[in-house]
Amino acid sequence: MFFGNLVVCVGAVITANAKYQSMFLGGRFLTGLGSFCAGASAKSFLAELSPPQSRGAYLGFLNSFFYVGQIAATGMMVSTGNWSNDMSWRLPLYIQLVPAALNVLFVFLCPESPRWLYSIGKSDQARAILAWLHSSNGDIDSPLVHLEMSEIEEKIQVDGADKIWWDFRPLFMTRADRQRAYMVILIGAFGQLSGNGLITYFLPVLLQDAGIVDQNRRLTLNFVNSVTSYIGALAGSAVIDRFGRRRILLTSTIIITCILAITTGLLSFNGTGNVARGNAGITFIFLFMVVFSFGWTPMQALYPAEVLSYEARAKGLAFLGIVAQAVTCINTFGLPVALERIGWKVYVIFLVWDAFEVVVIYLFLVETRGLTLEEINDVFGQPNPKAYSLQVQKDARRSDALRT
């Protein structure tokens, strides 16, 4: 995390002071590389540090900070868009320094992952951190700490493949590993292709197609979309540990599919119809992002981090980033052409795709709510992980009911 954020700081300074295109592109490369490294490390770190009953909330809130950056950027653009000097675009680039610099300054005040500590032979320190963060009284001899340490000792190899940076075999060695990799691909691909990329990257174009031509109004609506999406992401993060991963993803994906169907009907006039239909279409575009952020924003950080085994977690999250960036190329390079040539019919493509996502999630997504990372490993070791995970959840609910 330190290295990644330090690279972001360097990239932000270079980009904000760029005088040539090559200098600007070099700075952007560094900020992208740094944020990629820092983001993957942060997700792995928080997943291994959080107690299982609230892991979803912590990682959901972490990924929701994407919208904090988006709010800052779009909010500044509302004002700086009216400036006539270079600071209109340099100031937002300088702002990238603030969160990255804070991470660089304070990251070493954070405790280390207990699983990493155990893997390098520091089991006493690992036990102390588990007691501090997972036990209600901080007792290193509590039954909960003993249970978690025994699970860690059983699952983590002191000389595992995670020590070899170039060894990606843990992602694909066994059937269980490949099943986890499929889940990572599912989240990485679906999380970028559900229609959110269309709105995130091309909202001003969509607003123009809906009949809004005033630049200031488009910038303001872009800012409002960032705020409402953030609210949706926070709400989803708050309830994901209560309702579970499958229910949240299934429900939100079904709803955004229905919203896309309505939006398609409202905006099919392609900017030549009445104002009321255009405004209603924009409302449903905003609602789409609220629901998407509710279901998918927390899950994009949470689910891959918790389904991957310890030895594959860091590399698996890097693999998730590769999948997401590869799929994003469709949004970046394919959508502009599609919007130009077929206009509102792009919504139909995403409508059909989201319906396909609903089927895949229902058939294959494994439930992980309330399980330790080591218990999730056991789930993926079963012949049918999805069915077994649902049975585990059913047994847990029955046990809770008997206790009450």
DOKOLKE-446385 format. One record per residue (C-alpha): residue number from 1; residue in three letters; z, y negated, x. Coordinates in steps of 0.02 Angstrom, whole numbers, padded with zeros to 5 digits, always signed. Layout:
NUM:ALA:Z:Y:X
...
***
This chain:
1:MET:+00000:+00000:+00000
2:PHE:+00040:-00118:+00145
3:PHE:-00127:-00085:+00229
4:GLY:-00227:-00101:+00068
5:ASN:-00148:-00266:+00018
6:LEU:-00164:-00335:+00194
7:VAL:-00351:-00299:+00188
8:VAL:-00360:-00386:+00018
9:CYS:-00279:-00541:+00095
10:VAL:-00407:-00543:+00236
11:GLY:-00551:-00516:+00115
12:ALA:-00490:-00653:-00003
13:VAL:-00480:-00780:+00139
14:ILE:-00655:-00736:+00200
15:THR:-00731:-00740:+00026
16:ALA:-00649:-00903:-00028
17:ASN:-00708:-00990:+00131
18:ALA:-00881:-00911:+00134
19:LYS:-01023:-01024:+00191
20:TYR:-01157:-00892:+00194
21:GLN:-01205:-00749:+00079
22:SER:-01168:-00618:+00213
23:MET:-00993:-00689:+00237
24:PHE:-00962:-00686:+00050
25:LEU:-01022:-00505:+00033
26:GLY:-00917:-00451:+00182
27:GLY:-00763:-00528:+00105
28:ARG:-00798:-00445:-00062
29:PHE:-00817:-00278:+00026
30:LEU:-00646:-00298:+00107
31:THR:-00560:-00350:-00055
32:GLY:-00637:-00200:-00143
33:LEU:-00587:-00080:-00004
34:GLY:-00410:-00150:+00003
35:SER:-00381:-00147:-00184
36:PHE:-00449:+00031:-00192
37:CYS:-00326:+00092:-00059
38:ALA:-00178:-00005:-00128
39:GLY:-00211:+00048:-00307
40:ALA:-00225:+00234:-00269
41:SER:-00068:+00229:-00162
42:ALA:+00031:+00133:-00294
43:LYS:-00013:+00257:-00432
44:SER:+00034:+00407:-00326
45:PHE:+00195:+00322:-00268
46:LEU:+00253:+00274:-00442
47:ALA:+00209:+00444:-00517
48:GLU:+00316:+00532:-00386
49:LEU:+00460:+00409:-00402
50:SER:+00473:+00395:-00593
51:PRO:+00581:+00510:-00701
52:PRO:+00473:+00623:-00812
53:GLN:+00537:+00552:-00977
54:SER:+00477:+00376:-00935
55:ARG:+00336:+00408:-00812
56:GLY:+00205:+00361:-00940
57:ALA:+00281:+00190:-00972
58:TYR:+00297:+00147:-00788
59:LEU:+00118:+00195:-00742
60:GLY:+00051:+00119:-00902
61:PHE:+00134:-00047:-00864
62:LEU:+00067:-00036:-00686
63:ASN:-00113:-00016:-00744
64:SER:-00090:-00151:-00877
65:PHE:-00075:-00278:-00736
66:PHE:-00265:-00269:-00727
67:TYR:-00263:-00387:-00875
68:VAL:-00143:-00506:-00786
69:GLY:-00278:-00531:-00656
70:GLN:-00411:-00545:-00790
71:ILE:-00308:-00672:-00887
72:ALA:-00283:-00776:-00729
73:ALA:-00468:-00769:-00687
74:THR:-00536:-00805:-00861
75:GLY:-00402:-00936:-00893
76:MET:-00446:-01030:-00735
77:MET:-00631:-01021:-00777
78:VAL:-00600:-01114:-00939
79:SER:-00543:-01262:-00833
80:THR:-00638:-01242:-00670
81:GLY:-00800:-01210:-00765
82:ASN:-00804:-01396:-00798
83:TRP:-00782:-01444:-00615
84:SER:-00933:-01502:-00517
85:ASN:-00875:-01453:-00342
86:ASP:-00857:-01291:-00243
87:MET:-00675:-01269:-00294
88:SER:-00737:-01218:-00466
89:TRP:-00774:-01046:-00392
90:ARG:-00670:-01048:-00231
91:LEU:-00501:-01074:-00317
92:PRO:-00506:-00909:-00415
93:LEU:-00547:-00820:-00252
94:TYR:-00398:-00900:-00164
95:ILE:-00284:-00842:-00306
96:GLN:-00318:-00661:-00254
97:LEU:-00205:-00695:-00105
98:VAL:-00048:-00719:-00210
99:PRO:-00012:-00542:-00277
100:ALA:-00080:-00459:-00120
101:ALA:+00030:-00566:-00007
102:LEU:+00184:-00530:-00114
103:ASN:+00151:-00343:-00093
104:VAL:+00130:-00361:+00095
105:LEU:+00295:-00456:+00109
106:PHE:+00403:-00344:-00002
107:VAL:+00326:-00170:-00006
108:PHE:+00443:-00103:+00130
109:LEU:+00593:-00144:+00021
110:CYS:+00537:-00005:-00098
111:PRO:+00609:+00171:-00077
112:GLU:+00496:+00309:-00014
113:SER:+00433:+00450:-00124
114:PRO:+00560:+00593:-00124
115:ARG:+00418:+00719:-00120
116:TRP:+00344:+00638:+00035
117:LEU:+00515:+00632:+00117
118:TYR:+00539:+00818:+00085
119:SER:+00365:+00856:+00153
120:ILE:+00413:+00778:+00321
121:GLY:+00580:+00868:+00329
122:LYS:+00695:+00730:+00261
123:SER:+00766:+00827:+00114
124:ASP:+00935:+00738:+00116
125:GLN:+00850:+00569:+00093
126:ALA:+00740:+00643:-00044
127:ARG:+00894:+00707:-00136
128:ALA:+00980:+00537:-00121
129:ILE:+00831:+00445:-00196
130:LEU:+00818:+00569:-00340
131:ALA:+01003:+00545:-00375
132:TRP:+00985:+00355:-00370
133:LEU:+00833:+00345:-00485
134:HIS:+00844:+00500:-00596
135:SER:+01029:+00536:-00617
136:SER:+01131:+00430:-00737
137:ASN:+01281:+00423:-00618
138:GLY:+01195:+00433:-00449
139:ASP:+01276:+00600:-00409
140:ILE:+01175:+00697:-00278
141:ASP:+01259:+00858:-00339
142:SER:+01213:+00836:-00521
143:PRO:+01123:+00984:-00605
144:LEU:+00969:+00874:-00637
145:VAL:+00950:+00830:-00453
146:HIS:+00976:+01012:-00402
147:LEU:+00842:+01067:-00526
148:GLU:+00715:+00938:-00468
149:MET:+00748:+00974:-00284
150:SER:+00726:+01161:-00312
151:GLU:+00560:+01128:-00398
152:ILE:+00503:+01016:-00255
153:GLU:+00557:+01146:-00126
154:GLU:+00460:+01280:-00218
155:LYS:+00298:+01182:-00238
156:ILE:+00280:+01072:-00084
157:GLN:+00230:+01142:+00085
158:VAL:+00304:+01054:+00236
159:ASP:+00143:+01087:+00332
160:GLY:+00024:+01069:+00183
161:ALA:-00155:+01010:+00181
162:ASP:-00099:+00835:+00132
163:LYS:-00063:+00807:+00317
164:ILE:-00248:+00825:+00358
165:TRP:-00334:+00668:+00293
166:TRP:-00509:+00741:+00290
167:ASP:-00462:+00904:+00202
168:PHE:-00513:+00889:+00019
169:ARG:-00501:+01075:-00015
170:PRO:-00340:+01058:-00118
171:LEU:-00446:+00978:-00255
172:PHE:-00555:+01133:-00279
173:MET:-00473:+01285:-00196
174:THR:-00411:+01377:-00351
175:ARG:-00455:+01384:-00534
176:ALA:-00302:+01277:-00572
177:ASP:-00356:+01148:-00442
178:ARG:-00530:+01139:-00517
179:GLN:-00456:+01120:-00691
180:ARG:-00356:+00970:-00628
181:ALA:-00513:+00899:-00548
182:TYR:-00604:+00914:-00715
183:MET:-00465:+00813:-00797
184:VAL:-00483:+00680:-00662
185:ILE:-00671:+00671:-00691
186:LEU:-00643:+00662:-00880
187:ILE:-00526:+00513:-00866
188:GLY:-00630:+00427:-00732
189:ALA:-00794:+00443:-00826
190:PHE:-00735:+00418:-01005
191:GLY:-00624:+00275:-00952
192:GLN:-00777:+00176:-00898
193:LEU:-00908:+00235:-01024
194:SER:-00819:+00213:-01190
195:GLY:-00897:+00042:-01219
196:ASN:-00761:-00054:-01129
197:GLY:-00876:-00089:-00982
198:LEU:-01003:-00165:-01100
199:ILE:-00873:-00288:-01165
200:THR:-00779:-00320:-01002
201:TYR:-00933:-00362:-00900
202:PHE:-01050:-00433:-01032
203:LEU:-00941:-00514:-01165
204:PRO:-01025:-00686:-01141
205:VAL:-01195:-00603:-01169
206:LEU:-01130:-00511:-01323
207:LEU:-01059:-00673:-01392
208:GLN:-01227:-00759:-01366
209:ASP:-01316:-00616:-01454
210:ALA:-01192:-00637:-01597
211:GLY:-01244:-00819:-01616
212:ILE:-01115:-00911:-01508
213:VAL:-01213:-01021:-01387
214:ASP:-01081:-01149:-01334
215:GLN:-01027:-01110:-01154
216:ASN:-00849:-01177:-01172
217:ARG:-00820:-01075:-01328
218:ARG:-00884:-00918:-01243
219:LEU:-00767:-00945:-01094
220:THR:-00620:-00975:-01212
221:LEU:-00657:-00817:-01311
222:ASN:-00671:-00719:-01149
223:PHE:-00496:-00780:-01105
224:VAL:-00430:-00735:-01278
225:ASN:-00503:-00560:-01259
226:SER:-00405:-00537:-01097
227:VAL:-00243:-00587:-01182
228:THR:-00265:-00475:-01334
229:SER:-00317:-00329:-01224
230:TYR:-00161:-00351:-01119
231:ILE:-00053:-00345:-01275
232:GLY:-00138:-00183:-01327
233:ALA:-00109:-00107:-01154
234:LEU:+00075:-00153:-01156
235:ALA:+00097:-00078:-01329
236:GLY:+00014:+00084:-01276
237:SER:+00121:+00094:-01120
238:ALA:+00279:+00072:-01223
239:VAL:+00245:+00220:-01339
240:ILE:+00148:+00343:-01231
241:ASP:+00304:+00441:-01183
242:ARG:+00353:+00456:-01365
243:PHE:+00188:+00512:-01441
244:GLY:+00110:+00605:-01295
245:ARG:-00052:+00595:-01200
246:ARG:-00166:+00694:-01316
247:ARG:-00113:+00606:-01475
248:ILE:-00132:+00432:-01399
249:LEU:-00304:+00468:-01324
250:LEU:-00372:+00560:-01476
251:THR:-00313:+00429:-01600
252:SER:-00374:+00280:-01499
253:THR:-00544:+00359:-01462
254:ILE:-00572:+00403:-01645
255:ILE:-00528:+00224:-01695
256:ILE:-00643:+00142:-01566
257:THR:-00783:+00256:-01625
258:CYS:-00759:+00192:-01802
259:ILE:-00749:+00012:-01740
260:LEU:-00913:+00034:-01646
261:ALA:-00995:+00097:-01805
262:ILE:-00937:-00058:-01900
263:THR:-00987:-00174:-01755
264:THR:-01160:-00097:-01750
265:GLY:-01185:-00134:-01933
266:LEU:-01122:-00312:-01919
267:LEU:-01221:-00362:-01764
268:SER:-01381:-00268:-01801
269:PHE:-01462:-00433:-01852
270:ASN:-01470:-00474:-01664
271:GLY:-01415:-00654:-01679
272:THR:-01535:-00703:-01818
273:GLY:-01422:-00669:-01968
274:ASN:-01283:-00768:-02048
275:VAL:-01135:-00841:-01955
276:ALA:-01007:-00742:-02056
277:ARG:-01077:-00575:-01997
278:GLY:-01080:-00636:-01819
279:ASN:-00898:-00692:-01824
280:ALA:-00846:-00529:-01906
281:GLY:-00938:-00432:-01770
282:ILE:-00847:-00530:-01635
283:THR:-00681:-00493:-01719
284:PHE:-00717:-00307:-01712
285:ILE:-00770:-00321:-01529
286:PHE:-00598:-00395:-01491
287:LEU:-00514:-00261:-01596
288:PHE:-00611:-00128:-01501
289:MET:-00536:-00190:-01336
290:VAL:-00361:-00197:-01408
291:VAL:-00371:-00015:-01465
292:PHE:-00457:+00042:-01306
293:SER:-00324:-00043:-01201
294:PHE:-00188:+00036:-01307
295:GLY:-00250:+00213:-01276
296:TRP:-00351:+00213:-01116
297:THR:-00278:+00080:-01000
298:PRO:-00110:+00170:-00977
299:MET:-00194:+00340:-00963
300:GLN:-00315:+00289:-00825
301:ALA:-00170:+00270:-00704
302:LEU:-00050:+00396:-00777
303:TYR:-00145:+00555:-00816
304:PRO:-00237:+00588:-00652
305:ALA:-00079:+00548:-00551
306:GLU:+00027:+00673:-00647
307:VAL:-00096:+00818:-00666
308:LEU:-00139:+00825:-00480
309:SER:-00030:+00931:-00367
310:TYR:+00068:+00847:-00228
311:GLU:-00051:+00903:-00091
312:ALA:-00202:+00839:-00187
313:ARG:-00128:+00684:-00268
314:ALA:-00179:+00548:-00146
315:LYS:-00350:+00623:-00116
316:GLY:-00373:+00658:-00301
317:LEU:-00338:+00477:-00344
318:ALA:-00465:+00425:-00213
319:PHE:-00585:+00547:-00295
320:LEU:-00544:+00466:-00463
321:GLY:-00593:+00297:-00390
322:ILE:-00757:+00368:-00327
323:VAL:-00797:+00440:-00498
324:ALA:-00751:+00278:-00587
325:GLN:-00854:+00171:-00467
326:ALA:-01003:+00288:-00479
327:VAL:-00997:+00281:-00669
328:THR:-00974:+00092:-00663
329:CYS:-01147:+00082:-00584
330:ILE:-01214:+00127:-00756
331:ASN:-01124:-00023:-00830
332:THR:-01174:-00138:-00688
333:PHE:-01357:-00092:-00667
334:GLY:-01405:-00002:-00827
335:LEU:-01326:-00109:-00962
336:PRO:-01415:-00273:-00918
337:VAL:-01583:-00185:-00938
338:ALA:-01527:-00100:-01099
339:LEU:-01462:-00261:-01174
340:GLU:-01625:-00349:-01134
341:ARG:-01738:-00213:-01202
342:ILE:-01647:-00138:-01351
343:GLY:-01512:-00269:-01390
344:TRP:-01386:-00217:-01521
345:LYS:-01445:-00035:-01516
346:VAL:-01338:-00017:-01359
347:TYR:-01190:-00005:-01478
348:VAL:-01268:+00150:-01555
349:ILE:-01275:+00236:-01385
350:PHE:-01090:+00206:-01356
351:LEU:-01052:+00259:-01535
352:VAL:-01130:+00430:-01507
353:TRP:-01049:+00446:-01335
354:ASP:-00876:+00405:-01401
355:ALA:-00895:+00537:-01537
356:PHE:-00934:+00661:-01397
357:GLU:-00777:+00604:-01305
358:VAL:-00670:+00643:-01457
359:VAL:-00733:+00823:-01458
360:VAL:-00705:+00847:-01270
361:ILE:-00529:+00773:-01275
362:TYR:-00480:+00883:-01422
363:LEU:-00546:+01042:-01340
364:PHE:-00487:+01020:-01161
365:LEU:-00354:+00887:-01131
366:VAL:-00188:+00960:-01073
367:GLU:-00026:+00882:-01138
368:THR:+00096:+00829:-01002
369:ARG:+00227:+00726:-01095
370:GLY:+00406:+00746:-01033
371:LEU:+00367:+00872:-00895
372:THR:+00410:+00853:-00712
373:LEU:+00263:+00851:-00592
374:GLU:+00308:+01026:-00535
375:GLU:+00316:+01089:-00716
376:ILE:+00141:+01016:-00742
377:ASN:+00085:+01120:-00593
378:ASP:+00148:+01275:-00684
379:VAL:+00052:+01226:-00841
380:PHE:-00113:+01217:-00746
381:GLY:-00076:+01387:-00670
382:GLN:-00088:+01468:-00843
383:PRO:-00248:+01553:-00906
384:ASN:-00265:+01423:-01045
385:PRO:-00177:+01263:-00988
386:LYS:-00212:+01165:-01148
387:ALA:-00143:+01298:-01265
388:TYR:+00006:+01330:-01152
389:SER:+00047:+01144:-01141
390:LEU:+00046:+01128:-01330
391:GLN:+00162:+01278:-01343
392:VAL:+00280:+01200:-01215
393:GLN:+00284:+01039:-01318
394:LYS:+00317:+01139:-01476
395:ASP:+00461:+01233:-01394
396:ALA:+00534:+01070:-01328
397:ARG:+00532:+00993:-01502
398:ARG:+00616:+01147:-01574
399:SER:+00749:+01141:-01439
400:ASP:+00781:+00956:-01471
401:ALA:+00797:+00990:-01657
402:LEU:+00927:+01127:-01627
403:ARG:+01030:+01012:-01515
404:THR:+01035:+00878:-01648
***
